[in-house]
Amino acid sequence: MNTTISILAEIPEELHESLKCFLDTHPAWDQDRVFSAALSLFLLQNSDGDRRASRVYLDTLFNYAA
């Protein structure tokens, strides 16, 4: 089951500018894809090896449709 949860978060202005520059130069990516990749990588690196985070990270990186 794929469930999407919306997140409203404030980020530092410098990070926002970096994100805008990245998105301007990588048209295949959007804000949701970047956040999904970043969050899943964080969880992958800081958890006990949850395979779900691995799957989401790889799916997001390679843009697989879920």
C-alpha positions as CSV (number, residue, x, y, z in Angstrom):
1,M,0.0,0.0,0.0
2,N,1.4,3.4,-1.0
3,T,0.3,6.2,1.2
4,T,1.3,9.8,0.6
5,I,1.7,12.2,3.6
6,S,2.1,15.9,3.0
7,I,4.7,17.7,5.0
8,L,5.0,21.4,5.6
9,A,8.5,22.3,6.7
10,E,10.5,25.5,7.0
11,I,14.0,25.3,5.7
12,P,16.9,27.7,5.8
13,E,17.0,30.3,3.0
14,E,20.4,29.0,1.8
15,L,19.0,25.5,1.5
16,H,16.0,26.8,-0.4
17,E,18.3,28.7,-2.8
18,S,20.4,25.5,-3.4
19,L,17.2,23.6,-4.0
20,K,15.9,26.1,-6.5
21,C,19.3,26.0,-8.4
22,F,19.2,22.2,-8.4
23,L,15.7,22.1,-9.7
24,D,16.4,24.7,-12.4
25,T,19.3,22.5,-13.8
26,H,17.6,19.1,-13.3
27,P,14.1,19.3,-15.0
28,A,13.4,15.6,-14.4
29,W,13.4,16.3,-10.6
30,D,10.7,18.2,-8.6
31,Q,10.6,19.3,-5.0
32,D,8.7,16.2,-3.9
33,R,11.2,13.8,-5.5
34,V,14.1,15.7,-3.9
35,F,12.5,15.5,-0.4
36,S,11.6,11.9,-0.8
37,A,15.2,11.0,-1.8
38,A,16.7,13.1,1.0
39,L,14.4,11.8,3.7
40,S,14.7,8.1,2.6
41,L,18.5,8.4,2.5
42,F,18.6,9.9,6.0
43,L,16.4,7.1,7.3
44,L,18.5,4.5,5.5
45,Q,21.7,5.9,7.0
46,N,20.4,6.4,10.5
47,S,18.1,3.4,11.0
48,D,18.6,-0.3,11.5
49,G,18.5,-1.1,7.8
50,D,14.8,-0.8,7.1
51,R,14.3,-2.2,3.6
52,R,11.3,0.0,3.0
53,A,13.6,3.1,3.2
54,S,16.0,1.4,0.8
55,R,13.2,0.7,-1.7
56,V,11.8,4.2,-1.5
57,Y,15.3,5.7,-1.9
58,L,16.2,3.6,-5.0
59,D,12.7,4.1,-6.5
60,T,13.0,7.9,-6.1
61,L,16.6,8.0,-7.5
62,F,15.7,6.0,-10.6
63,N,12.2,7.6,-10.9
64,Y,10.3,4.3,-10.8
65,A,6.6,4.7,-10.8
66,A,5.1,3.1,-7.7
